[in-house]
Amino acid sequence: MKDIMRIKSLVSADIETLLNQQIKKEAHSSAMYLAMASWCNQNGFDYSSDYFFKQSEEERMHQLKLFKYVLDMGGRAVSPDVSGLKQDYTSLREVFEDALEAEIAITQSFKNIAATCMKEQDFVTFEFLNWFMKEQREEEYKARRALELFEVIGEEGTGLWEIDKHVNKIKYDSETAGA
């Protein structure tokens, strides 16, 4: 029966495994952003806390989008366990540095899945991943811009308050980016 089900699946076992690993990474990212939102809230950075709550919701949406895709393709989507989350930070800058580092790792993971899709000629999954690649471009852009605020505004005096206030104003417009 297992072999019959695999024939009915439109993704290979290798790609299904990679997609399930990505589902876990998205779940971890969502939980990580919740931890960041909590730290920001506890330390008086209300706007940054709101920003990370929104980021957490986005990552959860990404997780569900991948989960549903695996199921739609006849595969087995695995609901992941999430553990090992960092809860404490030494500074607001560290929170944003960790966020950027996480987004870069997620982008690399999607690139690896896309490369496997091309190797296996799974053009359907490759096309599905394009949405995530565009999304990652936005996520990395926003994380980099947030870190730039520390350099532009500075952390002295009311600097952290100003940075916190500006985080939610960061927008990405793919039509004008790079122009």
Steps between C-alpha positions, in 0.01 A plus 500: 500500500787735584643470148159564346464817709846621395399463136202722574727765649609771260821574692796271555581366843810725510304816422228402746769463768646842414155660509428343840834629627401845372165472678694443822727797429198724444342377825828572679515849344144572610578394857831691493318818400253447786794477741643820349162673532483397864853629574426829324174540690665427834768758425268780393546473123131491413532572127770237457284258695212563259739458206612158626143390573421574133814316389394200708160496330665516157730208577203298623323578172808382309503180703134433420547581130780242477304249709195528275715473186653171616152365568362629170781322316407171664785505749509468876541830681650472848397729785830604657621521857668829584759525775828666581375856467708791622294700749741764627693769318757753615377784279246608242777492241568133580132420442513652152839343421357157586192572288713584196720195552189280517354649181827444313499135613139458385583649160791258462274210593249598230785530248610147587147365450471687168834355384378150582177567310698606194725194528194273517311704241215561746391821332165510681665523842766734362227737381325472838827600672527821296244665729720420801812630326330835438377501859852437628629794297255719692579341837875548463452855376288596802741334745799680344319834505413450866867442582597808300286707739755428774770663287289788367328596825751369754426338833592788729247714685157449347647304208355163600158660543528654151614169351210320665260763365629462142510118473133463403541765229744291297334402174614306199370588156627250245412739218738771623759292685837530339385782273 
